[in-house]
Amino acid sequence: VACATAGVGEGGTGSVPASALPGGMTNGFAGSVTATDGAGNESAPATIEAGDGTEPDVPGVEAANADGLSGTGTAGDVITLFDDSEPPVAIATATVGEDGTWSIPASAFPGETTDGFAGSVTATDAAGNESAPATIEAIDGTAPDAPGVEAANADGLSGTGTAGDVITLFDDSEPPVAIATA
């Protein structure tokens, strides 16, 4: 039983919107398609495998700082970074690794810096389905001032820093090893 028809345009293409399919979506739809010419001759059917019309989960954003942007998603999905213009412009992409993580370095951002960048990221699966966007608020890409060391004596170390920052003490080995945080 025919469920939809579409004409073929001058460029040789045509399409049927998902809303014209049973259930109003492509997810799980399987069937066939034929072409009929002006004389009424019908082609042999071409098989349509069950479609994947399910959009991927919204990507997780775990870190947004001077180093770039990173997060989580479904292995193999492509993460696209968009700016906050209207319409949004794609800036960079990354593929989610087998471990479920992705990252976009600061060098991929406009001006090769993340500072002040605002926009969104989406995930696109192998079937071409795109997730809803995850919003990225303006990124603080400015490193804090170096902490001050006021005393290093038998009582330990003391100094100054910016309220809310985490101070980490490293040894002088190569590579340095974090040995304490305050």
N, C-alpha and C positions, 0 to 999 in steps of 0.2 A: 504494500500500500504506500503510495507516494505521500510523504508528509510535508514536503516543501519543494518549491521550484525557484530557479534563479536564471536570469539571462546572462549571456556571456557578452561582455563589453568589447569595444574596439581593440583594447589591449590584449584580448584573449583570456581575461579572467572574470570570475564571478564569485559571489559568496552568498551564503545563507546565514543570517544572524542566529545566534544560539536560541533566541526567543521563539524562532519558528520550529525548533526541534521538539520532540515529545519531552515533556517535563521542563521545557524552557532552558535547557543547558546541554552542553556537549559532554559533560562528565558521564562516562559509561555508555554513551550512544554508539551503537555499531549498526552497520547496514551496508548499503551500496548506493552508487550514483551512476546515472546514465546520461548520455547526451542525445538530444533529438534535433535533427536539422529541420530546415524550413519545409522539406518535402514529407516530413513525418517519419523518416528513417531513424530508428533507435539503435544506439551503440550497444555493445556488450557491457555488462555492469562492471564497475570498478569497486572493489571492496573497501569499506571504511572500517578500520579496526576501532575497537572501543576507545573513545577519547578520554583524555585526562583533563577535566575542566575544573579541577580543584586548585585554588590558589594556595601557594605555600604559606607557612606561618610567617608572621612579621619577624624580620631579623632582630636579634638581640644586640643592643649596643652596650658593651661592657666598659670601654675606655674611650674618652675623647680628650686628647691633650696635645702638647707640643709634638709628640712623636707621631701622631696620626689618629686614626679611628680604628677600633677593633671590636669584635663581638662574636656572636654565635649564630648558627643557622643549620640547615640541613645539608649534609655533605653533597657536593656537586652543584648546589644552587649558585647562581651568579648574583652577587650583591652589587647594586648600582648606587653610587653616591650622586645625589642631585643637589643643586643649589636651591636657594629659597626664592628665586625669581618666578614670575608668572608668564608663560608656563615654565615649570622647572627645567633646568638644563642639566643633562648628565655630565658629571665631572670625571668620574673614574669608576672602575669595576674591580672586583676581586672575586675569586671562586672560593666557596666554603670547602675547607680541607676535610679529609677523612675523619679528623678528630673533632669536627663540628665547629671549627673556629675560622675566622677571616680577619684580614687587616688591610687597611689602606694607609700607606705611609704619607707623612706630611708633604713629601716631594710631589705627590699626585694632586695636591690642592692648589687652587689659584695662587700664584705668587710663591709657591712651595712653602706655605705656612698655614697652620690651622687656626691661628689666632683670630677670633671674631667670626669665623665661618659658621653659618647656620644653614640648615637644609634638611635633607631626609635621606634614608636608605630604603631600598626595596630588595626583595629576593625574587629571582625568576628561576623557575624549575626547568627541567629538560624539555617539557611539553610547551614551554613558552608562557605559562601562567605566571602573572606577577602578583606579589603580595601587596597588601595595604602598606603605606609608608610608615616607617618609624621616624619620628621627628628628632632632629638634632638641634638643640638650643645652641646659641652662640658659644663656641669653644674657647675656653681659657687656654691659650697656647703660649702664655708667658711664664717662664721659669721663675720660681721665687728667688729672693735674694739669698745669697749664701749665709748659712748660720755663723754667728760669731762665737769663738771659743774664748771664754773669760778666764777659766782656770783649768789646768791639767796637773793634778797633784795626787798625793796619797789618798785623798778623799774621793777622787774620780775626776770626771769632766763636768764642767758647767759652762753655760753660755746663753746666747740670745738667739731668737728666731721670730718668725711671724706667727702670731696666734693661729692655731688650727693646722699648721704645717707639721709633718712628721719628720723628725731629725733621725737620720740613720748613720751609725758609726761603722766605718769600713776599716779593715786592716790594710797593711801596705803590701800584701802579696799580689802577684799577677796571675789571674785577674783578681781584683779586690773582692773580699768576702765580707758581707754584712755580718757584724757580730752583735749589734744591739740597736734598738730603736727607742726613741723617747718621744 
